[in-house]
């Protein structure tokens, strides 16, 4: 049943993205070198399995070329629930290097929403965009904060803006307090309930946003990738781990992007990042609690990418180095 819902929702997602990007402004084209290296495999290992996120194509992102250098035969698969593309291979229990070289074009999206925008969604078509995950929970605290955030708001557009502002007001971009980066909404709620601000990175901001939106029956999709430095042509090595953002659905408007952690870091762009995301990013995957294809033996992934996921003898393995270098192309 969940797979049937996915295909219907994915088709709707793709169709509406075509409408959404009608307001695209900036365009950036970059050449990317993505490398995964494993220098040492545990002694006695028998089976190594590797899943690498393969950048998707959508109206905001075009893949212009791709070259894959794999240490073993590979397949490119779609995982069954969110539609993410995956390079899968089994290199054997030896050190290896995997590389993807690709050129991608990314477009800015501007999709402004007003307090007048409203409408009902057919819940069956959007079930996966309204569902909790391991860390992006639904709870009495989430419901209470959601009611506090929206106040007397009645329309989808007004509720979304009030929740966006509530997250900005009650969270700060801070990676010093342990527990950040998982998108753990219970952790954020505990801090706010104690009279403090919730802290964390982009994952924590957008997980909290999604949970609050869900309680108002507003669908949200979580998007994962990595940032591009504005105005720097490269070559640039990506030093941070990743960057994520989100989109929410407004009937009649489509999927509307937000980047709340960037709005927190750059307050002058608070209004811009409600309804817009710049071209300085590459999308790798969508969704949470991801079941790969072929399925991993470990638990579902909180999110997928830009890091690969590796298992050795059915156990998660973190002994790899992932390197991303990009440069602008004309």
N, C-alpha and C positions, 0 to 999 in steps of 0.2 A: 504493500500500500504506500509506504514512504517513497519508494522509487517512482511510482506512478505520479504522486504529488510533485516530486522533484521535476519530472520532465515537463509537466504543465506549467509549474512556476518558473522553470528555467526559460521556457519559450516566451512566457510573458515578460520575464526579466530582460531577455535579449531584445524583444520588440520595443520595449519601453526605453531601453538604453539608446535606441536609434533616435527616439524623440528627444530624450534628455540632451544629447550632444549637439542638438541643433543650435545650442547657445555656446558652442565651443569657441574659444578665442585664441589662446597661445598654443603653439605647436613646438615640440622638441623631438629631435631625432638623435638617437645615440647608438653607438656600437658598444656591445657589452661582452666581456670575457668573464665567464663564470666557471670556476674551477673547484673541484672537491678532491682532496688528497688524503689518503690513509697511509701513513708511513709504517705502521706496525699493527699486525693482527695478533690477537691473543694466541699463545701457543696451544696447539691441540684443537683449534677451531676447525669446524667442518663445513659450515654453510654460511655464506655472507650474502645478504640481500640488501639492495640499495634502491631507494625511491628518491628521485630528484624532481622538484617542482618545475614544470615546463610553462613558461609565460603564456597566458591566454590571449586570445584576440577578442576584441569587442569594439564598439564604435569609438571609444576613447583611446584604444590602443591597437596598433597594427604591428604585426610581426612581419618585417620585410625580408628577412633571411635568417637561416638557422643552419649551423654546422655542429654536429655532435661527434666527439671523439671519446669512445667508450672502451674500457679494457675488456669488455665482453659483449656478446650480442645483446641488444636491448629492444624493448617495445615501448611505444608511446600509448598510454592508456588513459581513459577517463574514469575517475572514481565515481561511484554510482549515485551519490546524493547531491553534491554541489557542482559536479561537472568539471572539477579541476583536472588539468592534464598532468600526467606523470610519466617521467622516463624511468623505466624499471630494468634492472639488470642484476645478475649474480656473478661477481668477478672471481669467485674462488677465494680461499683463505690465504691471500697473499697481499702485500702492499699494492696500492693502485692509485691512478690519477684519472679522473673524469673531467671532461671539459665541454662546455657549450659556448659557442661564439655566435652571437646574433645581433641583428640590427632591429631596433624597435622605434616606432613613432608614437609619441604620447601627446594627447590633446588636453588642454584645459577644459573643464566643464563649469558652466555657470547656469544655475537653475534656481532662480529666486522664488521663494514661497512667501505668501502674505497670510495674514490672519484670516482672510476670507476663504482661503483654499480649504476644501472639505470634501468628504465623501466616505462611503462605506466600502470596505474590502470584503471580498468573498473569502472567508477564513480558510476554507478548504484549499483554495489555490495558493494561499500564503502561509500554510501551517508551519513549514520549516523556518520561515522568517519571523515567526512569532513564538518560537519554542525556546525554552531555556537550554543551557548546556552545563557542563560540569562546573564551570566558574561563573558563567553568565546566568545567574540564578533568578528565579522568581520567589519572593519571600514576603512575609508581612512587612518587614522593614522596607523592602523595595516598593511595595504598594503604598506605604505611608509617605515615603519621600516623593513618589510619583504624584500623589494627591497634593502634597505641599507645593510641588513644582508647578503644576498646571493651574492650581487655584480655580478661578471661575472660567477658565478657557473652555471653549466648547468645540471649536473647529480643529481639524487635523493640523493645519498650518500654525495656529496659535499655540496649541499644545506642544508641538515640536519645538517651536522657538523658546517657549518657556522652559522646557526640559533642557535644551541646549544651554540656556543661560544659567539654569540651576547647577548643571554639571560644572560649568566654568566658575561659578561663584564658590562651589563647595569642594573643588579639587585643585591641586597644584601639581605641576610637572616636577617631580622630585624622585630621584632614584637612589636616595640615601637610606631610606627606611626599608628593611628587609621585607620581602614578599611582593615587591613590585614586579610587573611584567607578565603576570599570568592572566590578568583580567579578572581577578578575584573580587567579585562584587560584594561578597560578605565582608571581606577585609575593608573595603571602602565604606560600607554601611556602618561597620563597627567604629571606624574613626569619626565619621560624621555624627553618629549617635553620642559619641563621647565629647562632643564639642570641638573637635579638631577638623581639619580639612583632610579629605581623602588624598592619597598621594600615589604616584606611579608614573608610568609612561603612556604612550598612545593606546596600548592594549587595555589598560585600566580605565582610561577615559571613555573609550568607545564601548567597552563592555558595560560599564555603568549606564551610559546613555541608552544602549540597546535594552537593558533590563527595564529601565524606567519607561521607555517607549512601548515595550511589549504590554505592560499593564494597562496601557491606553489603547490597545489593539492596533498599534501602528507597526507595520512590518519593517524590519531592519536587516540589512545584510552587511557582514563584517568583511573587509577587504584587506589583504596583506601583501606587502611588497617591500621596496626599499626606496630611499629618497635620492634625488639628484640635487647637487648643489646649484642654486640659481646663479647664472652668469659665469660659471666656470666650465670651460670647454674640455678640459682634461688633457691627458688622462688623469682620472681620479680613482683612488681605491676607496671603496665603501668601508668606513671604519665602524659605523654602528651596525647593530645586528639586523634591524629591519625598521619599517614604518608601516603603520596601519591607519585606516580611516573607515568610514561607514557611509551607507546610503539608507535613507528611509523612503517609504512609498507614500505618495499622495495621489489619490484617485484624480484623474484628469491632468495631472502634472507629470507623473512618472516617478522614477527613482532619483531622489535628491541627495547630493553628497554633503557630508560635513567632515571637517577635520578639527576636532575640538582641542586636541593637544597642541596643534599649531596655533590655534587662536589663543591658548593660554600662554604660549611662549612669545607670541607676537600680538599683544592686545590691540594694536592699531588695525589689525586685520580680523577683528572679531566678527564684524558683519559679513566680510567677504567669505569666511570659512563656514558660514551657514548658507548652504546652497551652492557652494563652489569648491572645487579643488583645482590647484594649479597643475601644470604639466610636468612639474619637477618630481616625478615619481614613476616607478615601474610596478605594475600589478603582477603578482605571482599566483595568488589563490584567493578563494572566498570560503567563508564558513568557519564553523567551530566543531569540535568533537568529530574529527574527520577519520573516516574509514577508507584506507587506501585501496588501490587496485593494482596487483592482487592484494588481498587483505593482509595487514601485518598481524603478527602473533601477539604483540603488545597491545596496550589499551589504545583507544581512539586518541588521535592527536588533538591537543588543545587548539592548535592552528598549524598550518603547513607552509613552510618557506619563510624566507629564502633559503634557510638551511635544508639540506637533505634529511631524510630519515634512514637510518641504517640499523639492521638487526644482524647479530652474529649468533648462530645457534638459538634463534628465537628470542634473544634478549636484546633490548635497545643498546646501541653502541654509540658513544659520543666522542670516540677518539679520532676525529677527522678535523681537517682544516678547510673551511670554505672561504674562497677569495673572489671578490667581484671588483673588476676594474672597468670603467666606462669612459668614453670620450664622445663629444658631439661630432656629428657628421653633417655635411651640407646636403 
